[in-house]
Amino acid sequence: MRTTSLGLLVGLITLLLPAACVDQLETPFTQRVNVIVVDGTLTNLSESQMIRINRSKSDELTGRFGSLPITKARVEVLVDSAQVLVFTETDTAGAYRSPAGFTAQPGHAYQLRFTLSDGTQYRSTTEVMAPVPPLTASIQNSTPPVCMAPIINTGERMS
């Protein structure tokens, strides 16, 4: 009797389960994202300052993210609200280089502005470069670094 009841219950569940899923469930996990990502740092080092601009976008069907470099943009850095430095596009798509000889200086204010090829304009907040804090102490470590051999699991038990 018990096995018959269990068999009947499993049979009913098997028959009714497909009918229970009539409405399609909308998953909130697929989000539509379309943002511009700017990656750049101004330093006081005598090297080219680089700014990279990309569009991070999710696929409309899968929701997976991808990144596309933004090319043909006009990229400028405004120094102390007076001097405009025009960055030029490099051979790397989406990368823009500072004019030759430019280095950021502590105490000066910098603002990024760029215009996309479709005319859309963006600008950052103005940021003042902080001075480099002085070194107050120097510590020398005379102990050489310790090198350790990698641990390999051979499946043997150690006693």
C-alpha positions as CSV (number, residue, x, y, z in Angstrom):
1,M,0.0,0.0,0.0
2,R,2.8,2.3,0.9
3,T,4.7,1.8,-2.3
4,T,1.4,2.2,-4.3
5,S,0.8,5.6,-2.6
6,L,4.3,6.7,-3.2
7,G,4.1,5.6,-6.9
8,L,0.8,7.5,-7.3
9,L,2.3,10.6,-5.7
10,V,5.3,10.6,-7.9
11,G,3.1,10.0,-11.0
12,L,0.9,13.0,-10.1
13,I,3.9,15.3,-9.5
14,T,5.4,14.2,-12.8
15,L,2.1,15.0,-14.6
16,L,1.4,18.2,-12.9
17,L,4.9,19.7,-12.7
18,P,5.1,20.8,-16.4
19,A,1.7,22.4,-16.1
20,A,2.8,24.4,-13.1
21,C,5.3,26.4,-15.2
22,V,3.0,28.2,-17.5
23,D,4.2,31.8,-16.9
24,Q,7.7,32.8,-18.0
25,L,9.8,34.0,-15.1
26,E,11.6,37.4,-15.8
27,T,15.0,37.2,-14.2
28,P,16.2,40.6,-12.9
29,F,19.9,39.5,-13.4
30,T,20.2,40.8,-16.9
31,Q,20.9,44.5,-16.6
32,R,21.4,46.9,-19.4
33,V,24.6,48.8,-18.7
34,N,26.2,51.4,-21.0
35,V,28.8,53.5,-19.2
36,I,32.0,55.4,-20.1
37,V,35.1,54.4,-18.2
38,V,38.0,56.8,-17.9
39,D,41.3,55.5,-16.7
40,G,44.2,58.0,-16.2
41,T,46.6,59.3,-13.7
42,L,48.6,62.5,-13.9
43,T,51.9,62.4,-12.2
44,N,55.0,64.6,-11.7
45,L,57.2,62.1,-13.4
46,S,58.9,63.1,-16.7
47,E,57.0,60.5,-18.8
48,S,54.0,60.5,-21.1
49,Q,50.8,60.9,-19.2
50,M,48.1,58.6,-20.6
51,I,44.3,58.7,-20.5
52,R,42.3,55.7,-21.7
53,I,38.6,56.0,-22.5
54,N,36.3,53.0,-23.0
55,R,32.6,52.2,-23.2
56,S,31.6,49.4,-21.0
57,K,28.4,47.9,-22.3
58,S,26.3,44.8,-21.6
59,D,25.0,42.5,-24.3
60,E,21.2,43.0,-24.7
61,L,20.5,39.3,-24.8
62,T,23.0,37.7,-22.4
63,G,23.8,40.7,-20.1
64,R,27.5,39.9,-20.4
65,F,29.8,42.9,-20.3
66,G,32.2,44.0,-23.0
67,S,34.5,47.0,-23.4
68,L,34.9,49.1,-26.5
69,P,37.6,51.8,-26.9
70,I,36.4,55.2,-27.6
71,T,38.3,56.7,-30.5
72,K,38.3,60.1,-32.2
73,A,37.5,62.0,-29.0
74,R,38.9,65.4,-28.2
75,V,40.6,65.0,-24.8
76,E,41.8,68.1,-22.9
77,V,43.2,68.7,-19.4
78,L,42.5,72.2,-18.0
79,V,45.3,73.4,-15.8
80,D,44.5,76.0,-13.1
81,S,41.3,76.9,-15.1
82,A,43.6,78.8,-17.6
83,Q,45.8,76.5,-19.7
84,V,44.3,73.9,-22.0
85,L,46.4,70.8,-22.8
86,V,45.2,68.8,-25.7
87,F,45.9,65.1,-25.5
88,T,46.5,63.3,-28.8
89,E,45.1,59.8,-29.7
90,T,47.8,57.1,-29.9
91,D,48.1,54.0,-32.1
92,T,46.3,52.1,-29.3
93,A,42.6,52.6,-29.7
94,G,41.0,54.6,-26.9
95,A,44.4,55.8,-25.5
96,Y,45.3,59.5,-25.5
97,R,48.8,60.9,-24.7
98,S,49.8,64.3,-23.1
99,P,51.8,66.9,-25.0
100,A,55.6,66.3,-24.9
101,G,57.2,67.6,-21.8
102,F,54.1,67.9,-19.7
103,T,54.3,66.8,-16.0
104,A,51.7,67.6,-13.4
105,Q,52.9,69.8,-10.5
106,P,51.8,69.7,-6.9
107,G,49.6,72.6,-5.9
108,H,48.0,73.0,-9.3
109,A,44.4,72.3,-10.2
110,Y,43.5,69.8,-13.0
111,Q,40.2,69.1,-14.8
112,L,39.6,66.5,-17.5
113,R,37.3,67.4,-20.4
114,F,36.5,65.3,-23.4
115,T,34.1,65.4,-26.3
116,L,33.0,62.3,-28.2
117,S,32.8,62.2,-32.0
118,D,29.0,62.6,-31.7
119,G,29.4,65.9,-29.8
120,T,28.6,64.6,-26.3
121,Q,30.7,66.4,-23.7
122,Y,32.0,65.3,-20.4
123,R,34.1,66.9,-17.7
124,S,35.5,65.9,-14.3
125,T,35.5,67.8,-11.1
126,T,38.6,70.0,-10.6
127,E,41.3,68.3,-8.5
128,V,44.3,69.8,-6.9
129,M,47.5,67.7,-6.9
130,A,48.7,67.3,-3.3
131,P,52.3,67.8,-2.5
132,V,54.5,64.8,-1.9
133,P,54.9,64.3,1.9
134,P,58.6,64.4,3.1
135,L,60.4,61.3,4.1
136,T,61.0,61.4,7.9
137,A,62.8,58.1,8.3
138,S,64.4,55.3,6.2
139,I,64.5,51.7,7.4
140,Q,66.9,49.3,5.8
141,N,66.1,45.6,6.1
142,S,69.3,43.5,6.3
143,T,67.5,40.2,6.4
144,P,67.5,38.6,2.9
145,P,64.1,37.4,1.6
146,V,63.2,33.8,2.4
147,C,62.4,31.6,-0.6
148,M,60.2,28.6,-0.1
149,A,59.8,25.6,-2.3
150,P,56.3,25.0,-3.6
151,I,54.2,22.4,-1.8
152,I,53.0,19.6,-4.0
153,N,50.2,17.3,-2.9
154,T,51.1,13.8,-3.9
155,G,48.2,12.2,-2.2
156,E,50.4,10.5,0.4
157,R,49.6,10.9,4.0
158,M,52.4,12.3,6.2
159,S,52.8,10.7,9.6
